[in-house]
Amino acid sequence: MRIGRNLEVRPLGGWVGCLGMILFSVVVSIVLTVVLNLIF
């Protein structure tokens, strides 16, 4: 996946990428829950 001219986004492989995606999804879900609770 290419964004812009010379910026290339590649998924990380191995356990580092797996752990990173799990941590990222957990953090995003927590942030979304807090934001939605503050709005509503």
VOZABA-129896 format. One record per residue (C-alpha): residue number from 0; residue in one letter; chain; x, y, z. Coordinates in steps of 0.25 Angstrom, whole numbers, plus 2048, in hexadecimal, padded with zeros to 3 digits. Layout:
<recs>
(NUM; A; A; (X; Y; Z));
...
</recs>
This chain:
<recs>
(0; M; A; (800; 800; 800));
(1; R; A; (806; 80D; 7FC));
(2; I; A; (802; 81B; 802));
(3; G; A; (807; 827; 7FB));
(4; R; A; (814; 827; 7F3));
(5; N; A; (81F; 820; 7FB));
(6; L; A; (818; 81B; 807));
(7; E; A; (815; 80C; 807));
(8; V; A; (80D; 805; 812));
(9; R; A; (811; 7F7; 814));
(10; P; A; (80B; 7EE; 81F));
(11; L; A; (815; 7E9; 829));
(12; G; A; (818; 7DA; 829));
(13; G; A; (81A; 7D0; 834));
(14; W; A; (816; 7D1; 843));
(15; V; A; (81A; 7E0; 843));
(16; G; A; (80F; 7E4; 839));
(17; C; A; (805; 7DA; 83F));
(18; L; A; (807; 7E0; 84D));
(19; G; A; (807; 7EE; 847));
(20; M; A; (7FA; 7EC; 840));
(21; I; A; (7F4; 7E6; 84D));
(22; L; A; (7F8; 7F2; 856));
(23; F; A; (7F4; 7FC; 84B));
(24; S; A; (7E6; 7F6; 84A));
(25; V; A; (7E5; 7F5; 85A));
(26; V; A; (7E9; 804; 85B));
(27; V; A; (7E0; 809; 850));
(28; S; A; (7D4; 801; 856));
(29; I; A; (7D7; 807; 864));
(30; V; A; (7D8; 815; 85E));
(31; L; A; (7CB; 814; 856));
(32; T; A; (7C4; 80F; 862));
(33; V; A; (7C8; 81B; 86B));
(34; V; A; (7C5; 825; 860));
(35; L; A; (7B7; 81F; 85D));
(36; N; A; (7B4; 81F; 86C));
(37; L; A; (7B9; 82E; 86D));
(38; I; A; (7B0; 832; 861));
(39; F; A; (7A3; 82A; 865));
</recs>
